[in-house]
Each structure stands twice: as C-alpha cells, then as structure tokens.
Amino acid sequence: MITYNPKSWLGLIFHLTKSDTLTILWKELIFIFIFTLGIAFFEIHFFADAVVLEKLFAVYSILGFVLSLLLVFRTNTAYDRWWEGRRKWGELVNDSRNLAVKLTALELPAEDDAYFARHIGNFALCIKEHLRNGTKFELLNLTEEEIAFLQKLDHIPSGIVELMYKRLNDLKKAGILSEEDVLRLDRNLNGFLDCVGACERIKNTPIPYSYSMFFKKFIFTYVVTLPFAFVVNFGYYSSIIATFIFYVLVSIEILAEEIEDPFGNDDNDLPTDEMAQRIQGIVGTILDKE
C-alpha cells in the first residue's frame, strides 16, 4: 500500500506508479483515439447529411446516466470489500493485543509467555501468506515438531490456533489456569479464526462473472460507438472526448478490480506485511519478561 499525503494535489496529479491506470492503458488509449478518429473521418465525408446521427446525442446522454449508476454500484461494492478486509485486520490487531495482555496478567511461566508470543506472531504472518499464495513455513518461527504437525493439515492458520489451544489445555490440566481463565482467552482465539474466515470469504468470492462481463462489454460498446453521436457536434474533437471517456470509465473498472481483492501486493492493497510485523512487535513487547 502506498503511503501518501492526500493534501498534496500537484504531487498526486503528476505522480505515476506501476498501478496508475494511465501507465496500464496507454496502448488502449492510442487505439481508441485512432479508431474514433477514423470513424469521425468516415462520418464527416460520407454521412455528413445523416439526420439520424444528430438524434443519437440524446440517446447517449441517457446511456451515460445508466452507466454512471453502474459505476457507483461497482465502486461501492469493491470499496466495501477493501474496507471490510481492513476492518478484519484491525480486529486481528486488537485480538492479538488483548490476548497478550490477558496472558501477561495471568503471570504464566516465561516459557509459556514466549510460546504464545511466538505463535500469535506466527498466526499474523501465516494469515498474510495464506491469503496470497499459501503459507511458507520458512517465514514462521516454528520447531520441527510443529512443522511436522502443520504439514499434515490443509488449513495452516487453524493449525496454529490449535497449537495454542493445546498449550492452554496443558496449562489447565497442570492447574496453572482455571476454567474461567481459559474461557477469557478463548474469546480472542475465536476472533483469530473469525478473522481468517471473513478474509477468505472476501478473497474467494469475486464479483459475479455475468455482472463483470456485462459491465466491460457495456463500457467498450459505449465508447466505441460514441463518435457516431458526437461527431455531428464536435467533429474530429470527438476522438479526444471518446478517448478521455474511455480512460475514465475503464480506470474505474481497473481500480475496482484491484481493491476488491485487498490482500495481495498491489499498490492499493492493504499493508498486511506491516500489520503482521506490528502484531509481532506489540505481542513480543507485552509478553517479554526478560
């Protein structure tokens, strides 16, 4: 995720990144410009007296209004997914901090505090990688026995939570923790599983295919046929207008596609790397008894 100053207007206007839509769409923009310029030339020289073309402007005004409604829905849907992902990661940070505070208040042996600090941090790193291309064990702080246990499972984040539950159960059997203590800790551990479940739902449930396909076809058809309605009033300048409209409409679609899956490495995705490191640092500081 790019950190920026939203008040720096000029800096933002002239700043280009690899995810900037102008960088992505420049070939398509050139094609649309040349294509619409050819339509304008053909219409001016061969259909200059066509009355029906003059009436198309009103039709495209109505279609533009319909398209604007679709854009609002598309943008809101994508941003809702991005914001829900951010909210769930915020809950993960809170649950991790709260769990660490509760554990340190119980005054467990230093060995147990270190165990939970290690696995709370492991869970944050694990879910970050799990939502991308799968968990990499070399990034986690695990013993050989723990790796062997997790390799048998299909869902690594749940396995890490299971390891913490097993440790709590051992402490309960040893009389170090009471039933009430375990129940208080259980709430935060359940929050871990709820977080990964919600994030998986966001990642694995894209916008319906039919809607996405229709929206792309609608934009393309609208822009490609736009010169037929605009040449009468704007002449060759209609190619510039059509190119700009294409840039705006397709840019919104590209940005929506990028933020509707907010757990990757794109510039507009959530800073899950930084948040996972923050969780490790917070938990380590709270549970460090040295």
Contacts in CASP RR format, 6 or more apart in sequence:
PFRMAT RR
TARGET T0000
AUTHOR 0000-0000-0000
METHOD contacts of the structure
MODEL  1
MITYNPKSWLGLIFHLTKSDTLTILWKELIFIFIFTLGIAFFEIHFFADA
VVLEKLFAVYSILGFVLSLLLVFRTNTAYDRWWEGRRKWGELVNDSRNLA
VKLTALELPAEDDAYFARHIGNFALCIKEHLRNGTKFELLNLTEEEIAFL
QKLDHIPSGIVELMYKRLNDLKKAGILSEEDVLRLDRNLNGFLDCVGACE
RIKNTPIPYSYSMFFKKFIFTYVVTLPFAFVVNFGYYSSIIATFIFYVLV
SIEILAEEIEDPFGNDDNDLPTDEMAQRIQGIVGTILDKE
1 267 0 8 1.000
1 268 0 8 1.000
1 269 0 8 1.000
1 270 0 8 1.000
1 271 0 8 1.000
2 17 0 8 1.000
2 267 0 8 1.000
2 268 0 8 1.000
4 12 0 8 1.000
6 12 0 8 1.000
16 22 0 8 1.000
16 23 0 8 1.000
17 23 0 8 1.000
17 267 0 8 1.000
18 267 0 8 1.000
19 258 0 8 1.000
19 266 0 8 1.000
19 267 0 8 1.000
19 268 0 8 1.000
21 247 0 8 1.000
21 250 0 8 1.000
21 251 0 8 1.000
21 254 0 8 1.000
21 255 0 8 1.000
22 29 0 8 1.000
22 247 0 8 1.000
24 254 0 8 1.000
25 247 0 8 1.000
25 250 0 8 1.000
25 251 0 8 1.000
25 254 0 8 1.000
28 246 0 8 1.000
28 250 0 8 1.000
29 243 0 8 1.000
29 246 0 8 1.000
29 247 0 8 1.000
32 223 0 8 1.000
32 224 0 8 1.000
32 242 0 8 1.000
32 243 0 8 1.000
32 246 0 8 1.000
33 239 0 8 1.000
33 240 0 8 1.000
33 242 0 8 1.000
33 243 0 8 1.000
35 224 0 8 1.000
36 224 0 8 1.000
36 226 0 8 1.000
36 227 0 8 1.000
36 238 0 8 1.000
36 239 0 8 1.000
36 242 0 8 1.000
36 243 0 8 1.000
37 236 0 8 1.000
37 239 0 8 1.000
38 239 0 8 1.000
39 227 0 8 1.000
39 228 0 8 1.000
39 231 0 8 1.000
40 227 0 8 1.000
40 231 0 8 1.000
40 235 0 8 1.000
40 236 0 8 1.000
40 238 0 8 1.000
40 239 0 8 1.000
41 236 0 8 1.000
43 50 0 8 1.000
43 53 0 8 1.000
43 227 0 8 1.000
43 228 0 8 1.000
43 231 0 8 1.000
44 231 0 8 1.000
44 235 0 8 1.000
44 236 0 8 1.000
47 53 0 8 1.000
53 228 0 8 1.000
53 229 0 8 1.000
53 231 0 8 1.000
53 232 0 8 1.000
54 232 0 8 1.000
56 228 0 8 1.000
56 229 0 8 1.000
57 229 0 8 1.000
57 230 0 8 1.000
57 232 0 8 1.000
57 233 0 8 1.000
59 229 0 8 1.000
60 222 0 8 1.000
60 226 0 8 1.000
60 229 0 8 1.000
60 230 0 8 1.000
63 222 0 8 1.000
64 222 0 8 1.000
67 218 0 8 1.000
67 219 0 8 1.000
67 222 0 8 1.000
67 249 0 8 1.000
70 215 0 8 1.000
70 218 0 8 1.000
71 249 0 8 1.000
71 252 0 8 1.000
74 207 0 8 1.000
74 215 0 8 1.000
74 252 0 8 1.000
74 253 0 8 1.000
74 256 0 8 1.000
75 252 0 8 1.000
75 255 0 8 1.000
75 256 0 8 1.000
77 207 0 8 1.000
77 256 0 8 1.000
77 260 0 8 1.000
78 207 0 8 1.000
78 255 0 8 1.000
78 256 0 8 1.000
78 257 0 8 1.000
78 259 0 8 1.000
78 260 0 8 1.000
79 259 0 8 1.000
81 202 0 8 1.000
81 259 0 8 1.000
81 260 0 8 1.000
81 261 0 8 1.000
81 262 0 8 1.000
82 259 0 8 1.000
82 260 0 8 1.000
82 262 0 8 1.000
82 268 0 8 1.000
82 270 0 8 1.000
84 198 0 8 1.000
84 202 0 8 1.000
85 198 0 8 1.000
85 199 0 8 1.000
85 202 0 8 1.000
85 262 0 8 1.000
85 263 0 8 1.000
85 270 0 8 1.000
86 262 0 8 1.000
86 270 0 8 1.000
88 195 0 8 1.000
88 198 0 8 1.000
88 199 0 8 1.000
89 195 0 8 1.000
89 199 0 8 1.000
89 270 0 8 1.000
89 272 0 8 1.000
89 275 0 8 1.000
90 275 0 8 1.000
91 191 0 8 1.000
91 194 0 8 1.000
91 195 0 8 1.000
92 124 0 8 1.000
92 127 0 8 1.000
92 191 0 8 1.000
92 192 0 8 1.000
92 195 0 8 1.000
92 275 0 8 1.000
92 279 0 8 1.000
93 275 0 8 1.000
93 278 0 8 1.000
93 279 0 8 1.000
93 282 0 8 1.000
95 188 0 8 1.000
95 191 0 8 1.000
95 192 0 8 1.000
95 195 0 8 1.000
96 120 0 8 1.000
96 121 0 8 1.000
96 123 0 8 1.000
96 124 0 8 1.000
96 188 0 8 1.000
96 192 0 8 1.000
96 279 0 8 1.000
96 282 0 8 1.000
96 283 0 8 1.000
97 279 0 8 1.000
97 282 0 8 1.000
97 283 0 8 1.000
97 286 0 8 1.000
98 188 0 8 1.000
99 116 0 8 1.000
99 120 0 8 1.000
99 185 0 8 1.000
99 188 0 8 1.000
99 189 0 8 1.000
99 283 0 8 1.000
100 116 0 8 1.000
100 117 0 8 1.000
100 120 0 8 1.000
100 282 0 8 1.000
100 283 0 8 1.000
100 284 0 8 1.000
100 286 0 8 1.000
100 287 0 8 1.000
101 286 0 8 1.000
102 184 0 8 1.000
102 185 0 8 1.000
102 188 0 8 1.000
103 112 0 8 1.000
103 113 0 8 1.000
103 116 0 8 1.000
103 185 0 8 1.000
103 287 0 8 1.000
104 113 0 8 1.000
104 286 0 8 1.000
104 287 0 8 1.000
106 177 0 8 1.000
106 181 0 8 1.000
108 171 0 8 1.000
108 176 0 8 1.000
108 177 0 8 1.000
109 176 0 8 1.000
110 289 0 8 1.000
110 290 0 8 1.000
112 167 0 8 1.000
112 171 0 8 1.000
112 176 0 8 1.000
113 287 0 8 1.000
113 288 0 8 1.000
113 289 0 8 1.000
114 287 0 8 1.000
115 167 0 8 1.000
116 164 0 8 1.000
116 167 0 8 1.000
116 283 0 8 1.000
116 287 0 8 1.000
117 283 0 8 1.000
117 284 0 8 1.000
117 286 0 8 1.000
117 287 0 8 1.000
117 288 0 8 1.000
118 141 0 8 1.000
119 160 0 8 1.000
119 163 0 8 1.000
119 164 0 8 1.000
120 164 0 8 1.000
120 279 0 8 1.000
120 283 0 8 1.000
121 141 0 8 1.000
121 276 0 8 1.000
121 279 0 8 1.000
121 280 0 8 1.000
121 283 0 8 1.000
122 140 0 8 1.000
122 141 0 8 1.000
122 142 0 8 1.000
122 160 0 8 1.000
123 157 0 8 1.000
123 160 0 8 1.000
123 161 0 8 1.000
123 192 0 8 1.000
124 275 0 8 1.000
124 276 0 8 1.000
124 279 0 8 1.000
124 280 0 8 1.000
125 139 0 8 1.000
125 140 0 8 1.000
125 276 0 8 1.000
125 280 0 8 1.000
126 135 0 8 1.000
126 140 0 8 1.000
126 156 0 8 1.000
126 157 0 8 1.000
126 160 0 8 1.000
127 157 0 8 1.000
127 195 0 8 1.000
127 196 0 8 1.000
127 199 0 8 1.000
127 276 0 8 1.000
128 263 0 8 1.000
128 272 0 8 1.000
128 273 0 8 1.000
128 275 0 8 1.000
128 276 0 8 1.000
129 135 0 8 1.000
129 136 0 8 1.000
129 139 0 8 1.000
130 156 0 8 1.000
130 157 0 8 1.000
130 196 0 8 1.000
131 199 0 8 1.000
131 200 0 8 1.000
131 203 0 8 1.000
131 263 0 8 1.000
131 264 0 8 1.000
131 272 0 8 1.000
132 263 0 8 1.000
132 264 0 8 1.000
132 265 0 8 1.000
134 156 0 8 1.000
135 156 0 8 1.000
135 157 0 8 1.000
137 147 0 8 1.000
137 150 0 8 1.000
137 151 0 8 1.000
142 150 0 8 1.000
146 163 0 8 1.000
149 159 0 8 1.000
149 163 0 8 1.000
150 156 0 8 1.000
150 159 0 8 1.000
150 160 0 8 1.000
153 159 0 8 1.000
157 192 0 8 1.000
157 193 0 8 1.000
157 196 0 8 1.000
158 193 0 8 1.000
158 196 0 8 1.000
161 189 0 8 1.000
161 192 0 8 1.000
161 193 0 8 1.000
164 189 0 8 1.000
165 189 0 8 1.000
168 177 0 8 1.000
168 182 0 8 1.000
168 185 0 8 1.000
169 182 0 8 1.000
171 177 0 8 1.000
172 178 0 8 1.000
172 179 0 8 1.000
172 181 0 8 1.000
172 182 0 8 1.000
199 263 0 8 1.000
202 261 0 8 1.000
202 262 0 8 1.000
202 263 0 8 1.000
203 261 0 8 1.000
203 263 0 8 1.000
206 212 0 8 1.000
206 260 0 8 1.000
206 261 0 8 1.000
207 260 0 8 1.000
215 253 0 8 1.000
216 253 0 8 1.000
219 246 0 8 1.000
219 249 0 8 1.000
219 250 0 8 1.000
219 253 0 8 1.000
222 249 0 8 1.000
223 242 0 8 1.000
223 245 0 8 1.000
223 246 0 8 1.000
223 249 0 8 1.000
226 238 0 8 1.000
226 241 0 8 1.000
226 242 0 8 1.000
226 245 0 8 1.000
227 238 0 8 1.000
227 239 0 8 1.000
227 242 0 8 1.000
230 238 0 8 1.000
230 241 0 8 1.000
230 242 0 8 1.000
231 238 0 8 1.000
234 241 0 8 1.000
255 268 0 8 1.000
258 266 0 8 1.000
258 268 0 8 1.000
258 269 0 8 1.000
259 268 0 8 1.000
259 269 0 8 1.000
261 269 0 8 1.000
262 268 0 8 1.000
262 269 0 8 1.000
262 270 0 8 1.000
263 269 0 8 1.000
263 270 0 8 1.000
263 272 0 8 1.000
264 270 0 8 1.000
264 272 0 8 1.000
END
